[in-house]
Amino acid sequence: MPKRILQGQVTSDSNDKTVTVLVERRFTHPILKKTIRKSKKYRAHDEKNTFKIGDIVRIQECSPFSKFKRWEVLTN
């Protein structure tokens, strides 16, 4: 099964080797036919602490690094 790749914006880089990425998805409501925005935060592994707040990054699923980290940042 292929690994999922998501794109989002870095909202926090305060933890060592970790960034928090806000991923927003848009979809049309099935009944209201209105475009809805939903967002979710993911914690991703950043080995060299290269990404800062505001950067647009791509993250990929991986084996767990810790309790909450199941994603890693791909190099852009």
MMTF fields as JSON, N, C-alpha, C and O atoms, coordinates in Angstrom:
{
  "mmtfVersion": "1.0.0",
  "mmtfProducer": "UNKNOWN",
  "numBonds": 303,
  "numAtoms": 304,
  "numGroups": 76,
  "numChains": 1,
  "numModels": 1,
  "chainsPerModel": [1],
  "groupsPerChain": [76],
  "chainIdList": ["A"],
  "bondAtomList": [4, 2, 8, 6, 12, 10, 16, 14, 20, 18, 24, 22, 28, 26, 32, 30, 36, 34, 40, 38, 44, 42, 48, 46, 52, 50, 56, 54, 60, 58, 64, 62, 68, 66, 72, 70, 76, 74, 80, 78, 84, 82, 88, 86, 92, 90, 96, 94, 100, 98, 104, 102, 108, 106, 112, 110, 116, 114, 120, 118, 124, 122, 128, 126, 132, 130, 136, 134, 140, 138, 144, 142, 148, 146, 152, 150, 156, 154, 160, 158, 164, 162, 168, 166, 172, 170, 176, 174, 180, 178, 184, 182, 188, 186, 192, 190, 196, 194, 200, 198, 204, 202, 208, 206, 212, 210, 216, 214, 220, 218, 224, 222, 228, 226, 232, 230, 236, 234, 240, 238, 244, 242, 248, 246, 252, 250, 256, 254, 260, 258, 264, 262, 268, 266, 272, 270, 276, 274, 280, 278, 284, 282, 288, 286, 292, 290, 296, 294, 300, 298],
  "bondOrderList": [1, 1, 1, 1, 1, 1, 1, 1, 1, 1, 1, 1, 1, 1, 1, 1, 1, 1, 1, 1, 1, 1, 1, 1, 1, 1, 1, 1, 1, 1, 1, 1, 1, 1, 1, 1, 1, 1, 1, 1, 1, 1, 1, 1, 1, 1, 1, 1, 1, 1, 1, 1, 1, 1, 1, 1, 1, 1, 1, 1, 1, 1, 1, 1, 1, 1, 1, 1, 1, 1, 1, 1, 1, 1, 1],
  "groupList": [{"groupName": "MET", "atomNameList": ["N", "CA", "C", "O"], "elementList": ["N", "C", "C", "O"], "formalChargeList": [0, 0, 0, 0], "bondAtomList": [1, 0, 2, 1, 3, 2], "bondOrderList": [1, 1, 2], "singleLetterCode": "M", "chemCompType": "L-PEPTIDE LINKING"}, {"groupName": "PRO", "atomNameList": ["N", "CA", "C", "O"], "elementList": ["N", "C", "C", "O"], "formalChargeList": [0, 0, 0, 0], "bondAtomList": [1, 0, 2, 1, 3, 2], "bondOrderList": [1, 1, 2], "singleLetterCode": "P", "chemCompType": "L-PEPTIDE LINKING"}, {"groupName": "LYS", "atomNameList": ["N", "CA", "C", "O"], "elementList": ["N", "C", "C", "O"], "formalChargeList": [0, 0, 0, 0], "bondAtomList": [1, 0, 2, 1, 3, 2], "bondOrderList": [1, 1, 2], "singleLetterCode": "K", "chemCompType": "L-PEPTIDE LINKING"}, {"groupName": "ARG", "atomNameList": ["N", "CA", "C", "O"], "elementList": ["N", "C", "C", "O"], "formalChargeList": [0, 0, 0, 0], "bondAtomList": [1, 0, 2, 1, 3, 2], "bondOrderList": [1, 1, 2], "singleLetterCode": "R", "chemCompType": "L-PEPTIDE LINKING"}, {"groupName": "ILE", "atomNameList": ["N", "CA", "C", "O"], "elementList": ["N", "C", "C", "O"], "formalChargeList": [0, 0, 0, 0], "bondAtomList": [1, 0, 2, 1, 3, 2], "bondOrderList": [1, 1, 2], "singleLetterCode": "I", "chemCompType": "L-PEPTIDE LINKING"}, {"groupName": "LEU", "atomNameList": ["N", "CA", "C", "O"], "elementList": ["N", "C", "C", "O"], "formalChargeList": [0, 0, 0, 0], "bondAtomList": [1, 0, 2, 1, 3, 2], "bondOrderList": [1, 1, 2], "singleLetterCode": "L", "chemCompType": "L-PEPTIDE LINKING"}, {"groupName": "GLN", "atomNameList": ["N", "CA", "C", "O"], "elementList": ["N", "C", "C", "O"], "formalChargeList": [0, 0, 0, 0], "bondAtomList": [1, 0, 2, 1, 3, 2], "bondOrderList": [1, 1, 2], "singleLetterCode": "Q", "chemCompType": "L-PEPTIDE LINKING"}, {"groupName": "GLY", "atomNameList": ["N", "CA", "C", "O"], "elementList": ["N", "C", "C", "O"], "formalChargeList": [0, 0, 0, 0], "bondAtomList": [1, 0, 2, 1, 3, 2], "bondOrderList": [1, 1, 2], "singleLetterCode": "G", "chemCompType": "PEPTIDE LINKING"}, {"groupName": "VAL", "atomNameList": ["N", "CA", "C", "O"], "elementList": ["N", "C", "C", "O"], "formalChargeList": [0, 0, 0, 0], "bondAtomList": [1, 0, 2, 1, 3, 2], "bondOrderList": [1, 1, 2], "singleLetterCode": "V", "chemCompType": "L-PEPTIDE LINKING"}, {"groupName": "THR", "atomNameList": ["N", "CA", "C", "O"], "elementList": ["N", "C", "C", "O"], "formalChargeList": [0, 0, 0, 0], "bondAtomList": [1, 0, 2, 1, 3, 2], "bondOrderList": [1, 1, 2], "singleLetterCode": "T", "chemCompType": "L-PEPTIDE LINKING"}, {"groupName": "SER", "atomNameList": ["N", "CA", "C", "O"], "elementList": ["N", "C", "C", "O"], "formalChargeList": [0, 0, 0, 0], "bondAtomList": [1, 0, 2, 1, 3, 2], "bondOrderList": [1, 1, 2], "singleLetterCode": "S", "chemCompType": "L-PEPTIDE LINKING"}, {"groupName": "ASP", "atomNameList": ["N", "CA", "C", "O"], "elementList": ["N", "C", "C", "O"], "formalChargeList": [0, 0, 0, 0], "bondAtomList": [1, 0, 2, 1, 3, 2], "bondOrderList": [1, 1, 2], "singleLetterCode": "D", "chemCompType": "L-PEPTIDE LINKING"}, {"groupName": "ASN", "atomNameList": ["N", "CA", "C", "O"], "elementList": ["N", "C", "C", "O"], "formalChargeList": [0, 0, 0, 0], "bondAtomList": [1, 0, 2, 1, 3, 2], "bondOrderList": [1, 1, 2], "singleLetterCode": "N", "chemCompType": "L-PEPTIDE LINKING"}, {"groupName": "GLU", "atomNameList": ["N", "CA", "C", "O"], "elementList": ["N", "C", "C", "O"], "formalChargeList": [0, 0, 0, 0], "bondAtomList": [1, 0, 2, 1, 3, 2], "bondOrderList": [1, 1, 2], "singleLetterCode": "E", "chemCompType": "L-PEPTIDE LINKING"}, {"groupName": "PHE", "atomNameList": ["N", "CA", "C", "O"], "elementList": ["N", "C", "C", "O"], "formalChargeList": [0, 0, 0, 0], "bondAtomList": [1, 0, 2, 1, 3, 2], "bondOrderList": [1, 1, 2], "singleLetterCode": "F", "chemCompType": "L-PEPTIDE LINKING"}, {"groupName": "HIS", "atomNameList": ["N", "CA", "C", "O"], "elementList": ["N", "C", "C", "O"], "formalChargeList": [0, 0, 0, 0], "bondAtomList": [1, 0, 2, 1, 3, 2], "bondOrderList": [1, 1, 2], "singleLetterCode": "H", "chemCompType": "L-PEPTIDE LINKING"}, {"groupName": "TYR", "atomNameList": ["N", "CA", "C", "O"], "elementList": ["N", "C", "C", "O"], "formalChargeList": [0, 0, 0, 0], "bondAtomList": [1, 0, 2, 1, 3, 2], "bondOrderList": [1, 1, 2], "singleLetterCode": "Y", "chemCompType": "L-PEPTIDE LINKING"}, {"groupName": "ALA", "atomNameList": ["N", "CA", "C", "O"], "elementList": ["N", "C", "C", "O"], "formalChargeList": [0, 0, 0, 0], "bondAtomList": [1, 0, 2, 1, 3, 2], "bondOrderList": [1, 1, 2], "singleLetterCode": "A", "chemCompType": "L-PEPTIDE LINKING"}, {"groupName": "CYS", "atomNameList": ["N", "CA", "C", "O"], "elementList": ["N", "C", "C", "O"], "formalChargeList": [0, 0, 0, 0], "bondAtomList": [1, 0, 2, 1, 3, 2], "bondOrderList": [1, 1, 2], "singleLetterCode": "C", "chemCompType": "L-PEPTIDE LINKING"}, {"groupName": "TRP", "atomNameList": ["N", "CA", "C", "O"], "elementList": ["N", "C", "C", "O"], "formalChargeList": [0, 0, 0, 0], "bondAtomList": [1, 0, 2, 1, 3, 2], "bondOrderList": [1, 1, 2], "singleLetterCode": "W", "chemCompType": "L-PEPTIDE LINKING"}],
  "groupTypeList": [0, 1, 2, 3, 4, 5, 6, 7, 6, 8, 9, 10, 11, 10, 12, 11, 2, 9, 8, 9, 8, 5, 8, 13, 3, 3, 14, 9, 15, 1, 4, 5, 2, 2, 9, 4, 3, 2, 10, 2, 2, 16, 3, 17, 15, 11, 13, 2, 12, 9, 14, 2, 4, 7, 11, 4, 8, 3, 4, 6, 13, 18, 10, 1, 14, 10, 2, 14, 2, 3, 19, 13, 8, 5, 9, 12],
  "groupIdList": [1, 2, 3, 4, 5, 6, 7, 8, 9, 10, 11, 12, 13, 14, 15, 16, 17, 18, 19, 20, 21, 22, 23, 24, 25, 26, 27, 28, 29, 30, 31, 32, 33, 34, 35, 36, 37, 38, 39, 40, 41, 42, 43, 44, 45, 46, 47, 48, 49, 50, 51, 52, 53, 54, 55, 56, 57, 58, 59, 60, 61, 62, 63, 64, 65, 66, 67, 68, 69, 70, 71, 72, 73, 74, 75, 76],
  "secStructList": [7, 7, 7, 7, 3, 3, 3, 3, 3, 3, 3, 3, 7, 7, 1, 6, 6, 3, 3, 3, 3, 3, 3, 3, 3, 3, 3, 3, 7, 6, 6, 6, 7, 7, 3, 3, 3, 3, 3, 3, 3, 3, 3, 3, 3, 7, 6, 6, 7, 7, 7, 7, 6, 6, 7, 3, 3, 3, 3, 3, 3, 7, 1, 7, 1, 1, 1, 1, 7, 7, 3, 3, 3, 3, 7, 7],
  "xCoordList": [0.835, 0.0, 0.885, 1.812, 0.612, 1.471, 1.295, 0.241, 2.351, 2.311, 1.626, 1.829, 0.813, 0.112, 1.082, 1.988, 0.882, 1.668, 0.681, -0.261, 0.905, 0.049, 0.885, 2.1, 0.227, 0.918, 0.25, -0.976, 1.086, 0.544, 1.561, 2.662, 1.158, 1.988, 2.486, 1.735, 3.772, 4.368, 3.82, 3.911, 3.242, 2.69, 3.539, 3.408, 4.413, 5.268, 6.544, 6.522, 7.677, 8.956, 9.724, 10.947, 9.006, 9.664, 10.27, 11.242, 9.71, 10.258, 11.462, 11.536, 12.399, 13.598, 13.251, 12.608, 13.673, 13.475, 12.003, 11.658, 11.136, 9.705, 9.115, 9.465, 8.21, 7.43, 5.96, 5.608, 5.114, 3.676, 3.187, 3.455, 2.462, 2.024, 0.502, -0.157, -0.05, -1.49, -1.875, -1.461, -2.676, -3.1, -4.576, -5.404, -4.898, -6.275, -6.814, -6.143, -8.026, -8.659, -9.989, -10.674, -10.35, -11.599, -12.444, -11.942, -13.741, -14.65, -16.034, -16.332, -16.855, -18.21, -19.147, -19.134, -19.958, -20.923, -21.945, -22.453, -22.258, -23.125, -24.558, -25.194, -25.077, -26.452, -26.498, -27.269, -25.665, -25.704, -25.007, -25.234, -24.168, -23.408, -22.525, -22.29, -22.044, -21.203, -19.792, -19.614, -18.786, -17.405, -17.048, -17.213, -16.559, -16.216, -14.72, -14.136, -14.091, -12.67, -12.53, -13.087, -11.781, -11.463, -9.954, -9.258, -9.452, -8.007, -7.665, -8.474, -6.449, -5.959, -4.461, -3.757, -3.99, -2.567, -1.892, -2.424, -0.716, 0.096, 1.462, 1.995, 2.03, 3.402, 4.293, 4.042, 5.335, 6.202, 7.652, 8.058, 8.429, 9.838, 10.658, 10.556, 11.478, 12.363, 13.769, 14.131, 14.541, 15.822, 16.794, 17.446, 16.898, 17.929, 17.379, 18.099, 16.128, 15.499, 15.624, 15.967, 15.346, 15.53, 14.291, 14.418, 13.112, 11.879, 11.429, 11.509, 10.953, 10.537, 9.048, 8.419, 8.505, 7.085, 6.756, 7.464, 5.669, 5.227, 5.643, 5.109, 6.59, 7.039, 5.932, 5.196, 5.836, 4.932, 5.746, 6.751, 5.298, 6.054, 5.145, 3.919, 5.789, 5.083, 5.5, 6.686, 4.529, 4.826, 4.358, 3.4, 5.063, 4.79, 4.636, 5.333, 3.727, 3.528, 4.79, 5.53, 5.033, 6.19, 5.901, 4.839, 6.84, 6.689, 6.818, 7.453, 6.231, 6.188, 7.566, 8.418, 7.769, 8.965, 8.713, 9.617, 7.479, 7.109, 5.597, 4.954, 5.044, 3.613, 2.733, 1.723, 3.111, 2.286, 2.892, 2.186, 4.165, 4.815, 4.756, 5.424, 3.936, 3.845, 4.064, 3.723, 4.634, 4.893, 6.297, 6.873, 6.868, 8.184, 8.121, 7.365, 8.925, 8.943, 9.793, 10.916, 9.247, 10.008, 10.798, 10.344, 11.971, 12.762, 12.14, 11.745, 12.057, 11.464, 12.508, 12.176],
  "yCoordList": [-1.178, 0.0, 1.248, 1.343, 2.202, 3.393, 4.282, 4.295, 5.02, 5.932, 7.224, 7.724, 7.754, 9.002, 10.173, 10.192, 11.136, 12.37, 13.526, 13.615, 14.415, 15.57, 16.84, 16.81, 17.947, 19.234, 20.185, 20.248, 20.932, 21.87, 22.919, 22.991, 23.737, 24.849, 24.571, 24.105, 24.868, 24.67, 25.738, 26.933, 25.289, 26.227, 26.3, 27.251, 25.31, 25.335, 24.563, 23.516, 25.103, 24.41, 24.437, 24.304, 24.61, 24.794, 23.509, 23.562, 22.362, 21.099, 20.666, 20.957, 19.971, 19.518, 18.397, 17.42, 18.533, 17.55, 17.279, 16.217, 18.24, 18.074, 19.38, 20.459, 19.272, 20.419, 20.026, 18.861, 21.007, 20.8, 21.384, 22.544, 20.565, 20.963, 20.999, 20.03, 22.121, 22.282, 21.938, 22.615, 20.876, 20.423, 20.764, 20.369, 21.499, 21.904, 21.145, 21.03, 20.627, 19.97, 20.641, 21.088, 20.709, 21.332, 20.29, 19.479, 20.332, 19.425, 20.071, 21.01, 19.563, 20.067, 19.258, 18.028, 19.946, 19.277, 18.554, 19.133, 17.288, 16.519, 17.053, 16.878, 17.693, 18.183, 19.684, 20.138, 20.451, 21.902, 22.404, 23.541, 21.584, 21.949, 23.17, 23.968, 23.304, 24.425, 23.902, 22.811, 24.678, 24.268, 24.46, 25.545, 23.396, 23.411, 23.184, 22.354, 23.955, 23.787, 23.118, 23.583, 22.022, 21.36, 21.279, 21.067, 21.446, 21.394, 20.456, 20.217, 19.93, 19.017, 19.241, 19.527, 19.105, 19.278, 17.922, 17.0, 17.816, 16.609, 16.982, 18.043, 16.121, 16.316, 15.473, 14.286, 16.1, 15.428, 15.528, 16.495, 14.513, 14.446, 15.291, 15.142, 16.187, 17.058, 16.883, 17.561, 15.993, 15.562, 16.711, 16.761, 17.638, 18.677, 20.04, 21.036, 20.101, 21.359, 22.445, 23.587, 22.087, 23.025, 23.865, 24.948, 23.411, 24.108, 25.025, 24.673, 26.211, 27.24, 27.539, 27.076, 28.315, 28.665, 29.392, 30.311, 28.962, 29.587, 28.845, 29.116, 27.909, 27.148, 26.191, 25.628, 26.024, 25.032, 23.755, 23.76, 22.659, 21.408, 20.257, 20.344, 19.184, 17.934, 16.912, 16.776, 16.19, 15.174, 13.819, 13.717, 12.782, 11.42, 10.506, 10.665, 9.552, 8.568, 7.742, 7.48, 7.336, 6.496, 5.696, 5.835, 4.876, 4.136, 5.109, 6.153, 4.792, 5.769, 6.152, 5.295, 7.464, 7.977, 8.115, 7.915, 8.458, 8.623, 8.428, 7.934, 8.823, 8.612, 9.313, 8.757, 10.529, 11.297, 11.468, 11.875, 11.174, 11.403, 10.148, 9.151, 10.221, 9.137, 9.649, 8.974, 10.847, 11.477, 11.995, 12.294, 12.11, 12.712, 13.733, 13.574, 14.777, 15.854, 15.426, 14.951, 15.597, 15.324, 16.585, 17.698, 16.407, 17.569, 18.176, 17.458, 19.5, 20.193, 20.646, 21.243],
  "zCoordList": [0.0, 0.0, 0.0, 0.804, -0.886, -0.942, 0.284, 0.92, 0.595, 1.731, 1.313, 0.206, 2.218, 1.919, 1.993, 2.826, 1.122, 1.125, 1.221, 0.434, 2.195, 2.405, 2.318, 2.516, 2.023, 1.95, 2.926, 3.018, 3.66, 4.626, 5.021, 4.474, 5.995, 6.443, 7.859, 8.716, 8.091, 9.413, 10.354, 10.072, 11.488, 12.465, 13.725, 14.496, 13.954, 15.139, 14.852, 14.205, 15.35, 15.211, 16.53, 16.54, 17.645, 18.941, 19.501, 20.255, 19.141, 19.636, 18.8, 17.606, 19.437, 18.74, 17.769, 18.152, 16.518, 15.452, 15.153, 14.636, 15.479, 15.239, 14.733, 15.211, 13.757, 13.317, 13.361, 13.171, 13.613, 13.552, 12.242, 11.928, 11.47, 10.132, 10.102, 10.479, 9.652, 9.512, 8.077, 7.136, 7.915, 6.592, 6.437, 7.258, 5.382, 5.132, 3.934, 2.908, 4.067, 2.926, 2.653, 3.573, 1.379, 0.961, 0.25, -0.529, 0.536, -0.134, -0.207, 0.531, -1.088, -1.234, -0.36, -0.397, 0.425, 1.292, 0.423, -0.537, 0.745, -0.148, -0.252, -1.292, 0.787, 0.751, 0.467, -0.377, 1.178, 1.041, -0.221, -0.634, -0.836, -2.038, -1.796, -2.704, -0.577, -0.193, 0.041, 0.583, -0.366, -0.143, 1.322, 1.878, 1.936, 3.357, 3.499, 2.803, 4.437, 4.732, 6.082, 7.076, 6.117, 7.373, 7.486, 6.492, 8.693, 8.875, 10.019, 10.916, 9.969, 10.985, 11.138, 10.17, 12.372, 12.632, 12.758, 13.377, 12.162, 12.238, 12.787, 12.463, 13.612, 14.056, 13.154, 12.946, 12.623, 11.652, 12.084, 12.728, 11.72, 12.074, 11.112, 9.894, 11.676, 10.9, 11.486, 12.448, 10.918, 11.493, 11.735, 12.778, 10.774, 10.871, 11.295, 11.227, 11.73, 12.142, 11.069, 11.375, 9.819, 8.717, 8.429, 7.858, 8.799, 8.429, 9.555, 10.732, 9.173, 10.126, 9.943, 8.992, 10.865, 10.839, 9.532, 9.123, 8.888, 7.648, 6.396, 5.32, 6.502, 5.332, 4.869, 5.68, 3.551, 2.977, 2.764, 2.053, 3.39, 3.328, 2.91, 2.976, 2.481, 2.181, 3.222, 3.522, 3.775, 4.782, 4.27, 3.503, 4.717, 4.26, 5.461, 6.463, 5.361, 6.416, 6.626, 5.678, 7.857, 8.148, 9.417, 10.024, 9.799, 11.051, 12.218, 12.073, 13.37, 14.472, 15.005, 15.239, 15.192, 15.853, 17.352, 18.163, 17.714, 19.119, 19.23, 18.304, 20.373, 20.62, 19.583, 19.152, 19.181, 18.257, 16.872, 15.95, 16.697, 15.401, 14.535, 14.81, 13.476, 12.493, 11.086, 10.115, 10.969, 9.677, 9.647, 10.693, 8.456, 8.295, 7.165, 6.207, 7.292, 6.302, 5.114, 5.279, 3.921, 2.7, 2.354, 2.617, 1.768, 1.364, 0.11, -0.809, 0.084, -1.07, -2.05, -3.074]
}
